Amino acid sequence: QHAQRLAVARVRVDLCALEFMNSSCLKSFVTWISQDRDLAPERRYAIHFISRPEILWQRRSLHALRCFAVDLITVEG
């Protein structure tokens, strides 16, 4: 809601210091991405994840999230 209110073009999510995330947290990301994807095209914003690819769960999970919304999500790292 905050991103929509500010009418931002992109939100950056830095996960570099994140060592662990449980499935409930991952589900929160899916919900957030779904809400963004359901917006009218002119109100959508890109989501850019910054990750550490040597952390295997980040690599796998962010790849899956990206597949969920290829047009909205980018992953760096």
C-alpha positions as CSV (number, residue, x, y, z in Angstrom):
1,Q,0.0,0.0,0.0
2,H,2.8,2.3,0.8
3,A,4.5,1.7,-2.6
4,Q,1.1,2.4,-4.3
5,R,0.5,5.6,-2.3
6,L,3.9,6.9,-3.3
7,A,3.4,5.7,-6.9
8,V,6.9,4.3,-7.0
9,A,8.2,2.5,-10.1
10,R,10.3,0.0,-8.2
11,V,10.8,-1.5,-4.8
12,R,14.2,-2.9,-3.8
13,V,14.3,-5.8,-1.3
14,D,17.8,-6.5,0.1
15,L,18.1,-10.0,1.4
16,C,21.9,-10.1,1.5
17,A,22.1,-10.3,5.3
18,L,19.2,-12.8,5.6
19,E,20.4,-16.3,6.4
20,F,17.0,-18.0,7.0
21,M,13.4,-17.5,6.0
22,N,10.6,-19.9,6.9
23,S,7.7,-20.8,4.6
24,S,5.3,-18.4,6.3
25,C,7.5,-15.5,5.4
26,L,7.9,-16.8,1.9
27,K,4.2,-17.0,1.6
28,S,4.0,-13.3,2.6
29,F,6.2,-12.5,-0.4
30,V,3.9,-14.5,-2.7
31,T,0.8,-12.6,-1.3
32,W,2.6,-9.3,-1.8
33,I,3.6,-10.1,-5.4
34,S,0.1,-11.3,-6.2
35,Q,-1.4,-8.1,-4.9
36,D,1.0,-6.1,-7.1
37,R,0.3,-8.3,-10.1
38,D,-3.5,-7.8,-9.6
39,L,-3.2,-4.0,-9.9
40,A,-4.1,-2.2,-13.0
41,P,-1.0,-2.1,-15.3
42,E,-0.4,1.6,-14.8
43,R,-0.3,1.1,-11.0
44,R,2.0,-1.9,-10.9
45,Y,5.6,-1.5,-9.7
46,A,8.7,-3.7,-10.2
47,I,10.1,-5.7,-7.4
48,H,13.9,-6.0,-7.4
49,F,15.4,-8.6,-5.0
50,I,19.1,-8.3,-4.1
51,S,20.4,-11.7,-3.0
52,R,23.4,-13.8,-2.1
53,P,23.4,-16.7,-4.6
54,E,25.7,-18.7,-2.4
55,I,22.8,-19.1,0.0
56,L,21.0,-21.9,-1.7
57,W,17.5,-21.3,-0.4
58,Q,17.7,-17.7,-1.7
59,R,18.7,-18.9,-5.1
60,R,15.9,-21.5,-5.3
61,S,13.2,-19.4,-3.7
62,L,13.8,-16.2,-5.6
63,H,13.9,-18.1,-8.9
64,A,10.5,-19.6,-8.0
65,L,9.2,-16.1,-7.1
66,R,10.5,-14.7,-10.4
67,C,8.7,-17.4,-12.3
68,F,5.5,-16.4,-10.6
69,A,5.7,-12.9,-12.0
70,V,8.4,-12.6,-14.6
71,D,7.2,-9.2,-15.8
72,L,7.5,-7.7,-12.3
73,I,10.4,-9.4,-10.5
74,T,14.1,-9.1,-11.1
75,V,16.8,-10.8,-9.0
76,E,20.3,-9.5,-8.6
77,G,23.0,-11.7,-7.2
